[in-house]
């Protein structure tokens, strides 16, 4: 394994590679592939020049093609591990600009008395860093390597292709693009990598060159969300942060508070698009009133502790989407691959996007080393890796969102989605599992190092996805805590939906 940005392993299989999109996914691809000696050109449509500093980037950098930079992000343990192993210089640059490492050990000591640690716990380290800071430092790092040609203000408008003589499949040989001055031309390459995000036009470009339709599935996440950034006052001490973030799921609303760099943190409120009253959080009075009503958040956003440094940004039309470029065992085209959100994107509330994008970049680099000269085999290998390492996370999120939508609709009807016993005396299995998670798993994480460790490794993508509740030992530990729920005070969460409705409706009155 070679550190990204150190192209000292140039091989005879060097390729000319075009990457569409210059955000986190595209930059990650550029680092990995240039480190292996490939000639990489990144094509970024946004024409906004790169600011002089990460602080200036927060104030002035227009990233119209990446609206997610203005929302909360979790840079998970798997991403930290990839950076530490493959790009230690990048990690140093992030820390020098105010990013902070959040080790599992520190969190465990705050939550559990005399915890016992294991060697693997050292892998669980998150990065507290604003998304825009991360992207600015990452792009600066890529440019400083001198190994990647970065072109901004360049809009890709389609693919150039011929027919592969062996398979009969469309063979992509380059891209059609429009320069900043309006000039149109074709740029040739050995391989095209689409890292243009959830708004990718690749499926339409493939249709234009005669490829068979890709398979695409998509369904709503059940939320939209709004975010705002704050800076802690000098000398101000915020409330104790037990975990790496403050997270509250009230059923009808999710609140997530994420520490960032330079004493900055962000708050995201997520609610259902179908809940008319809760849409008040789109605007400053409703956002502030809702934040102040959630106890674990209120102390952070109080005027005595912090001050807002951004407007309230919204992100809507959130969908879980999977695009398959291998259909019935065959690639729809050769010479073009998709990574990150261009291939698969899920509910961003879990903060997995950046991490999964870099996992995809690493998969691509490894596959290209293994299969440098067979585009069909390369496409099939990437598809296999995605199915094994990324699709399970996507499928899990789809199921969680379906349950979240069901829970929120029950609350709107005035029902209790956590009521385990039905009117006929039988047990509602979904309600039981929701109750176990709320009254068993969540408090167990505050008292049992084994439960906390498993949950954090899972949540940080360090362990493969799976149903934690199917682990007999873990389930026994969680149920032991669940069975004592009547003997302890409930976890401090926040107002009921009816109480929050009163708070928000009083603003209009």
PLY file of the C-alpha trace (Angstrom):
ply
format ascii 1.0
element vertex 509
property float x
property float y
property float z
element edge 508
property int vertex1
property int vertex2
end_header
0.00 0.00 0.00
1.35 3.39 -1.00
0.55 6.68 0.72
-1.68 8.82 -1.46
0.24 11.66 -3.02
3.53 9.70 -3.25
3.76 8.45 -6.83
6.94 6.45 -6.46
5.42 3.21 -7.71
4.80 4.16 -11.33
4.17 1.01 -13.36
3.93 0.16 -17.02
0.13 0.13 -16.64
-0.12 3.89 -16.24
-3.44 5.18 -17.52
-4.85 8.53 -18.53
-7.89 8.97 -16.29
-10.55 11.69 -16.24
-12.52 12.24 -13.03
-15.83 14.10 -13.31
-16.39 16.13 -10.14
-13.87 17.78 -7.85
-15.48 17.44 -4.46
-14.58 14.93 -1.72
-15.21 11.81 -3.83
-13.40 13.10 -6.92
-10.46 14.36 -4.91
-10.18 11.03 -3.13
-10.13 9.22 -6.47
-7.51 11.65 -7.73
-5.26 10.99 -4.75
-5.49 7.22 -4.94
-5.00 6.88 -8.66
-2.23 9.47 -9.00
-0.36 7.73 -6.17
-0.32 4.62 -8.35
1.27 6.56 -11.18
-1.80 7.25 -13.30
-2.20 10.59 -15.06
-5.33 12.06 -13.49
-7.32 15.09 -14.58
-10.22 16.27 -12.40
-13.00 18.19 -14.15
-14.98 20.40 -11.76
-17.98 22.37 -13.05
-18.02 25.02 -10.33
-15.99 28.01 -11.56
-15.52 29.55 -8.10
-11.80 30.12 -7.42
-10.32 28.45 -4.37
-10.02 30.88 -1.42
-6.68 31.58 0.23
-7.56 29.88 3.52
-10.08 27.49 5.02
-11.46 30.38 7.12
-12.06 32.42 3.99
-13.61 29.37 2.33
-16.32 29.29 4.98
-17.11 32.93 4.32
-16.87 33.18 0.53
-16.46 29.85 -1.28
-19.45 29.23 -3.53
-19.87 25.48 -3.98
-23.13 25.43 -5.91
-22.43 21.91 -7.08
-22.00 20.68 -3.50
-24.73 22.24 -1.33
-24.02 19.67 1.37
-20.93 21.65 2.45
-23.29 23.89 4.43
-24.61 21.04 6.53
-23.37 18.92 9.40
-20.90 16.16 8.61
-19.41 13.27 10.53
-15.93 12.24 9.40
-16.09 8.69 10.70
-13.50 6.34 12.10
-13.14 4.41 8.81
-12.32 7.65 6.98
-9.86 8.69 9.69
-8.18 5.29 9.36
-7.92 5.59 5.57
-6.38 9.06 5.86
-3.98 8.01 8.61
-2.78 4.96 6.70
-2.68 6.36 3.18
-2.37 10.14 3.52
-0.74 11.00 6.85
0.32 14.38 5.46
-3.31 15.25 4.84
-4.19 14.36 8.42
-1.41 16.64 9.68
-2.75 19.49 7.56
-6.29 19.02 8.86
-5.13 19.03 12.49
-2.97 22.11 11.86
-6.06 23.99 10.69
-8.13 23.26 13.76
-9.62 19.83 13.10
-9.71 17.64 16.18
-9.40 13.90 16.68
-12.14 12.39 18.86
-10.87 9.05 20.24
-13.20 6.37 21.50
-11.21 6.13 24.74
-11.98 9.73 25.69
-15.68 9.23 25.03
-15.78 5.95 26.98
-14.14 7.54 30.04
-16.79 10.27 30.07
-19.64 7.78 29.91
-18.48 4.67 31.78
-16.72 4.30 35.10
-13.33 2.55 34.87
-13.72 1.21 31.31
-11.47 -1.60 30.11
-10.01 -1.05 26.65
-8.86 -3.33 23.86
-6.19 -2.69 21.18
-8.83 -2.35 18.45
-10.30 0.65 20.28
-7.47 2.77 18.90
-9.10 2.49 15.46
-12.23 4.30 16.62
-11.28 7.93 16.08
-13.57 10.50 14.49
-12.52 13.85 13.05
-14.28 16.99 14.22
-14.09 19.17 11.13
-16.45 21.25 9.03
-17.17 19.75 5.62
-15.98 22.88 3.82
-12.73 22.89 5.81
-12.19 19.23 4.94
-12.75 19.86 1.24
-10.54 22.97 1.16
-7.63 21.22 2.89
-8.13 18.13 0.71
-8.06 20.12 -2.53
-5.03 22.09 -1.34
-3.29 18.81 -0.55
-4.12 17.35 -3.97
-2.87 20.46 -5.78
0.33 20.53 -3.73
1.24 16.99 -4.79
1.61 18.25 -8.35
0.35 14.88 -9.57
-3.21 15.86 -10.51
-4.39 18.34 -13.12
-7.40 20.14 -11.62
-9.62 22.08 -14.04
-12.52 24.11 -12.65
-15.29 25.85 -14.54
-15.40 22.91 -16.97
-18.81 21.37 -17.64
-18.97 17.81 -18.95
-21.85 17.57 -21.43
-21.61 13.97 -22.60
-19.45 10.97 -23.45
-17.40 10.13 -26.50
-17.62 6.45 -27.40
-17.12 3.75 -30.00
-18.04 0.06 -30.01
-15.78 -2.52 -28.37
-14.87 -5.06 -31.03
-14.78 -8.00 -28.61
-17.93 -7.52 -26.51
-19.98 -5.26 -28.75
-20.54 -2.96 -25.78
-20.20 0.82 -25.99
-16.59 1.75 -25.24
-16.20 5.19 -23.68
-13.08 6.93 -25.00
-13.47 10.38 -23.50
-15.87 13.16 -22.56
-17.43 16.10 -24.35
-17.07 19.30 -22.37
-17.63 23.01 -22.43
-14.83 25.28 -21.26
-15.27 28.36 -19.12
-15.23 30.56 -22.24
-17.91 28.46 -23.95
-15.51 26.50 -26.14
-16.68 22.93 -26.74
-14.25 20.08 -27.26
-13.63 16.39 -26.62
-11.06 15.17 -24.11
-9.87 11.58 -24.56
-8.91 9.17 -21.78
-8.34 5.49 -20.99
-10.91 5.55 -18.17
-13.67 7.91 -17.04
-14.67 8.03 -13.35
-17.93 9.77 -12.50
-17.70 11.36 -9.05
-20.22 14.12 -9.75
-22.55 13.27 -6.87
-26.23 12.53 -6.52
-27.09 14.87 -9.42
-25.00 12.78 -11.82
-26.11 12.78 -15.46
-24.24 9.61 -16.29
-27.33 7.48 -16.95
-28.50 9.99 -19.57
-25.05 10.19 -21.17
-24.96 6.40 -21.39
-28.32 6.34 -23.16
-26.99 8.87 -25.68
-24.15 6.54 -26.70
-26.48 3.55 -27.14
-25.91 1.76 -23.84
-28.72 -0.31 -22.40
-30.55 1.40 -19.50
-29.00 1.10 -16.08
-31.03 -0.23 -13.16
-32.06 2.46 -10.71
-34.09 2.29 -7.53
-35.03 5.29 -5.43
-37.33 6.09 -2.54
-37.70 9.02 -0.16
-35.68 9.21 3.04
-38.71 10.68 4.81
-36.95 13.84 5.97
-35.63 17.18 4.92
-33.12 18.94 7.09
-31.91 22.36 8.05
-28.50 23.28 9.46
-26.81 26.23 11.09
-23.23 26.84 12.23
-22.22 28.38 15.56
-18.94 29.41 17.18
-18.30 28.97 20.88
-17.44 32.16 22.73
-13.87 32.43 23.97
-13.72 30.91 27.42
-17.21 29.43 27.13
-17.58 25.82 28.21
-20.41 23.98 26.44
-22.34 21.17 28.12
-20.52 17.86 28.49
-20.31 15.99 25.20
-20.66 12.31 26.04
-20.21 10.98 22.53
-18.67 12.44 19.38
-21.97 14.17 18.60
-25.17 15.12 20.39
-27.98 13.15 18.79
-31.65 13.08 19.71
-34.34 11.17 17.82
-37.72 12.41 18.99
-39.62 10.40 16.40
-41.12 13.45 14.71
-37.77 15.27 14.61
-34.09 14.37 14.71
-31.52 16.77 16.15
-27.80 16.35 15.57
-25.06 18.59 16.95
-21.61 18.08 15.42
-18.35 19.61 16.71
-16.14 21.09 14.01
-12.82 22.87 13.69
-11.83 26.23 15.24
-14.44 26.06 18.05
-17.21 25.82 15.47
-20.09 23.37 15.67
-23.18 22.78 13.57
-26.74 21.89 14.46
-29.02 19.99 12.08
-32.75 19.51 12.58
-34.46 16.90 10.38
-38.24 16.57 10.04
-40.75 15.02 7.70
-41.66 16.96 4.54
-45.28 15.93 5.23
-45.40 17.54 8.67
-46.67 21.05 7.91
-46.14 22.41 11.43
-42.57 21.16 11.69
-41.67 22.95 8.45
-41.31 26.00 10.67
-37.72 24.93 11.32
-36.92 26.10 7.78
-36.97 29.64 9.13
-34.93 31.25 11.87
-37.63 31.72 14.55
-38.82 28.12 14.25
-35.29 26.72 14.10
-34.21 28.64 17.19
-37.36 27.75 19.15
-37.04 24.05 18.31
-33.35 24.00 19.20
-33.98 25.71 22.53
-36.64 23.12 23.37
-34.29 20.12 23.10
-32.44 19.96 26.44
-29.16 18.43 25.23
-28.94 21.01 22.43
-30.20 24.11 24.23
-27.07 24.65 26.32
-24.88 24.70 23.22
-26.91 27.25 21.26
-27.69 29.58 24.17
-26.41 33.16 23.63
-24.20 32.76 26.71
-22.34 29.85 25.10
-22.16 30.51 21.37
-23.19 32.76 18.50
-24.55 31.75 15.09
-22.11 32.37 12.23
-24.25 31.27 9.28
-27.74 31.52 8.00
-30.04 28.50 8.14
-29.46 26.20 5.17
-32.01 23.65 4.00
-31.63 20.47 1.98
-34.75 18.86 0.55
-35.83 16.05 -1.77
-33.59 13.56 0.01
-33.81 10.06 -1.43
-32.11 6.72 -1.01
-30.90 5.89 -4.53
-28.97 3.02 -6.03
-27.73 2.98 -9.63
-26.48 -0.31 -11.10
-24.15 -0.13 -14.09
-23.84 -3.91 -14.38
-27.10 -5.45 -15.63
-27.67 -9.21 -16.01
-23.99 -9.83 -15.38
-22.67 -7.41 -18.02
-21.53 -3.78 -17.80
-23.80 -1.43 -19.73
-20.63 0.22 -21.10
-16.87 -0.11 -20.82
-14.36 2.54 -19.83
-16.61 4.41 -17.41
-17.24 3.81 -13.69
-19.11 5.66 -10.95
-18.08 6.19 -7.32
-19.62 7.84 -4.29
-23.05 9.44 -4.53
-23.02 9.14 -8.33
-23.50 5.40 -7.83
-25.23 5.08 -4.46
-26.44 7.64 -1.97
-28.53 7.26 1.14
-29.97 9.36 3.91
-27.21 11.83 4.83
-28.38 12.00 8.44
-26.04 9.09 9.27
-22.97 11.00 8.04
-21.58 8.11 5.97
-21.26 9.87 2.61
-17.63 11.04 2.73
-16.47 7.76 4.23
-18.24 5.57 1.67
-16.92 7.77 -1.15
-13.34 7.24 0.00
-13.95 3.54 0.46
-15.06 3.53 -3.17
-11.91 5.37 -4.20
-9.76 2.79 -2.43
-11.71 -0.08 -4.04
-11.14 1.46 -7.47
-7.41 1.90 -6.91
-7.02 -1.67 -5.67
-9.08 -3.08 -8.53
-7.10 -1.15 -11.12
-3.86 -2.52 -9.71
-5.29 -6.02 -9.88
-6.92 -5.64 -13.34
-5.08 -2.93 -15.28
-5.87 -3.96 -18.84
-9.35 -5.50 -18.99
-12.15 -2.92 -18.80
-14.92 -5.52 -18.63
-13.26 -7.42 -15.78
-12.56 -4.12 -14.02
-16.23 -3.11 -14.16
-17.32 -6.50 -12.83
-14.77 -6.35 -9.99
-15.96 -2.89 -8.94
-19.56 -4.11 -9.02
-18.63 -7.08 -6.82
-16.84 -4.85 -4.31
-19.78 -2.44 -4.14
-22.21 -5.31 -3.58
-20.08 -6.65 -0.72
-18.92 -3.51 1.05
-21.37 -0.69 0.29
-24.78 -2.07 -0.66
-25.41 -3.60 2.82
-25.09 -0.11 4.35
-27.51 1.23 1.76
-30.05 -1.54 2.35
-29.89 -1.06 6.09
-30.54 2.66 5.73
-33.53 2.05 3.47
-35.11 -0.19 6.12
-34.38 2.30 8.90
-35.95 5.12 6.90
-39.05 3.09 6.18
-39.45 2.52 9.91
-38.75 6.19 10.58
-41.52 7.23 8.19
-43.90 4.78 9.87
-42.98 6.12 13.31
-43.43 9.75 12.29
-46.82 9.12 10.70
-48.03 7.32 13.82
-47.03 10.34 15.92
-48.90 12.67 13.57
-52.00 10.53 14.09
-51.57 10.84 17.83
-50.56 7.20 18.26
-47.65 5.81 20.28
-45.27 3.91 17.95
-43.45 2.56 21.03
-46.55 0.92 22.54
-45.49 -2.72 22.70
-48.84 -4.28 23.66
-51.66 -4.07 21.12
-55.31 -3.59 22.04
-55.91 -7.34 21.69
-53.09 -8.11 24.12
-50.61 -9.32 21.51
-47.11 -7.89 21.07
-46.26 -5.49 18.25
-42.78 -6.67 17.13
-41.85 -3.35 15.50
-42.87 -1.37 18.55
-40.99 -3.80 20.77
-37.77 -3.35 18.79
-38.15 0.45 18.82
-38.66 0.31 22.57
-35.63 -1.95 23.08
-33.45 0.44 21.11
-34.67 3.48 23.03
-34.92 1.94 26.51
-32.23 -0.74 26.16
-29.54 0.02 23.60
-29.22 3.74 24.26
-28.85 3.49 28.06
-26.67 0.36 27.73
-24.18 2.40 25.73
-23.80 4.64 28.77
-23.00 1.78 31.14
-21.54 -1.19 29.24
-18.21 -0.81 27.42
-18.91 -3.91 25.31
-22.15 -2.45 23.95
-20.59 0.97 23.41
-17.61 -0.53 21.58
-19.73 -2.65 19.26
-22.07 0.23 18.48
-19.22 2.66 17.79
-17.30 0.23 15.57
-20.48 -0.42 13.65
-21.43 3.26 13.45
-17.95 4.19 12.24
-17.98 1.58 9.43
-15.06 -0.28 11.00
-17.08 -3.48 11.27
-19.22 -4.82 8.42
-22.92 -3.96 8.49
-25.27 -6.37 10.13
-28.03 -6.60 12.67
-26.48 -5.93 16.06
-29.57 -7.34 17.72
-28.83 -10.79 16.29
-25.66 -11.09 18.36
-26.72 -13.25 21.36
-24.23 -11.77 23.84
-24.96 -8.19 22.80
-28.72 -8.73 22.82
-28.53 -10.24 26.32
-26.65 -7.18 27.59
-29.13 -4.80 26.00
-32.19 -6.69 27.25
-30.74 -6.73 30.78
-30.73 -2.93 30.70
-34.14 -2.81 29.02
-35.68 -4.94 31.77
-34.65 -2.35 34.37
-36.28 0.58 32.53
-38.89 1.09 35.24
-36.16 1.42 37.88
-34.42 4.48 36.39
-35.20 7.92 35.17
-35.90 8.06 31.41
-33.19 9.44 29.19
-33.50 13.18 28.75
-34.75 13.68 25.19
-37.12 16.52 24.49
-40.71 17.64 24.07
-43.42 15.43 22.66
-44.74 16.28 19.25
-47.82 17.97 20.69
-45.61 20.07 22.96
-43.38 21.06 20.04
-46.46 21.91 17.96
-47.55 24.32 20.71
-44.07 25.90 20.77
-43.97 26.43 17.02
-47.57 27.55 16.65
-47.10 30.11 19.41
-44.53 31.84 17.18
-47.18 32.54 14.55
-49.61 33.73 17.19
0 1
1 2
2 3
3 4
4 5
5 6
6 7
7 8
8 9
9 10
10 11
11 12
12 13
13 14
14 15
15 16
16 17
17 18
18 19
19 20
20 21
21 22
22 23
23 24
24 25
25 26
26 27
27 28
28 29
29 30
30 31
31 32
32 33
33 34
34 35
35 36
36 37
37 38
38 39
39 40
40 41
41 42
42 43
43 44
44 45
45 46
46 47
47 48
48 49
49 50
50 51
51 52
52 53
53 54
54 55
55 56
56 57
57 58
58 59
59 60
60 61
61 62
62 63
63 64
64 65
65 66
66 67
67 68
68 69
69 70
70 71
71 72
72 73
73 74
74 75
75 76
76 77
77 78
78 79
79 80
80 81
81 82
82 83
83 84
84 85
85 86
86 87
87 88
88 89
89 90
90 91
91 92
92 93
93 94
94 95
95 96
96 97
97 98
98 99
99 100
100 101
101 102
102 103
103 104
104 105
105 106
106 107
107 108
108 109
109 110
110 111
111 112
112 113
113 114
114 115
115 116
116 117
117 118
118 119
119 120
120 121
121 122
122 123
123 124
124 125
125 126
126 127
127 128
128 129
129 130
130 131
131 132
132 133
133 134
134 135
135 136
136 137
137 138
138 139
139 140
140 141
141 142
142 143
143 144
144 145
145 146
146 147
147 148
148 149
149 150
150 151
151 152
152 153
153 154
154 155
155 156
156 157
157 158
158 159
159 160
160 161
161 162
162 163
163 164
164 165
165 166
166 167
167 168
168 169
169 170
170 171
171 172
172 173
173 174
174 175
175 176
176 177
177 178
178 179
179 180
180 181
181 182
182 183
183 184
184 185
185 186
186 187
187 188
188 189
189 190
190 191
191 192
192 193
193 194
194 195
195 196
196 197
197 198
198 199
199 200
200 201
201 202
202 203
203 204
204 205
205 206
206 207
207 208
208 209
209 210
210 211
211 212
212 213
213 214
214 215
215 216
216 217
217 218
218 219
219 220
220 221
221 222
222 223
223 224
224 225
225 226
226 227
227 228
228 229
229 230
230 231
231 232
232 233
233 234
234 235
235 236
236 237
237 238
238 239
239 240
240 241
241 242
242 243
243 244
244 245
245 246
246 247
247 248
248 249
249 250
250 251
251 252
252 253
253 254
254 255
255 256
256 257
257 258
258 259
259 260
260 261
261 262
262 263
263 264
264 265
265 266
266 267
267 268
268 269
269 270
270 271
271 272
272 273
273 274
274 275
275 276
276 277
277 278
278 279
279 280
280 281
281 282
282 283
283 284
284 285
285 286
286 287
287 288
288 289
289 290
290 291
291 292
292 293
293 294
294 295
295 296
296 297
297 298
298 299
299 300
300 301
301 302
302 303
303 304
304 305
305 306
306 307
307 308
308 309
309 310
310 311
311 312
312 313
313 314
314 315
315 316
316 317
317 318
318 319
319 320
320 321
321 322
322 323
323 324
324 325
325 326
326 327
327 328
328 329
329 330
330 331
331 332
332 333
333 334
334 335
335 336
336 337
337 338
338 339
339 340
340 341
341 342
342 343
343 344
344 345
345 346
346 347
347 348
348 349
349 350
350 351
351 352
352 353
353 354
354 355
355 356
356 357
357 358
358 359
359 360
360 361
361 362
362 363
363 364
364 365
365 366
366 367
367 368
368 369
369 370
370 371
371 372
372 373
373 374
374 375
375 376
376 377
377 378
378 379
379 380
380 381
381 382
382 383
383 384
384 385
385 386
386 387
387 388
388 389
389 390
390 391
391 392
392 393
393 394
394 395
395 396
396 397
397 398
398 399
399 400
400 401
401 402
402 403
403 404
404 405
405 406
406 407
407 408
408 409
409 410
410 411
411 412
412 413
413 414
414 415
415 416
416 417
417 418
418 419
419 420
420 421
421 422
422 423
423 424
424 425
425 426
426 427
427 428
428 429
429 430
430 431
431 432
432 433
433 434
434 435
435 436
436 437
437 438
438 439
439 440
440 441
441 442
442 443
443 444
444 445
445 446
446 447
447 448
448 449
449 450
450 451
451 452
452 453
453 454
454 455
455 456
456 457
457 458
458 459
459 460
460 461
461 462
462 463
463 464
464 465
465 466
466 467
467 468
468 469
469 470
470 471
471 472
472 473
473 474
474 475
475 476
476 477
477 478
478 479
479 480
480 481
481 482
482 483
483 484
484 485
485 486
486 487
487 488
488 489
489 490
490 491
491 492
492 493
493 494
494 495
495 496
496 497
497 498
498 499
499 500
500 501
501 502
502 503
503 504
504 505
505 506
506 507
507 508
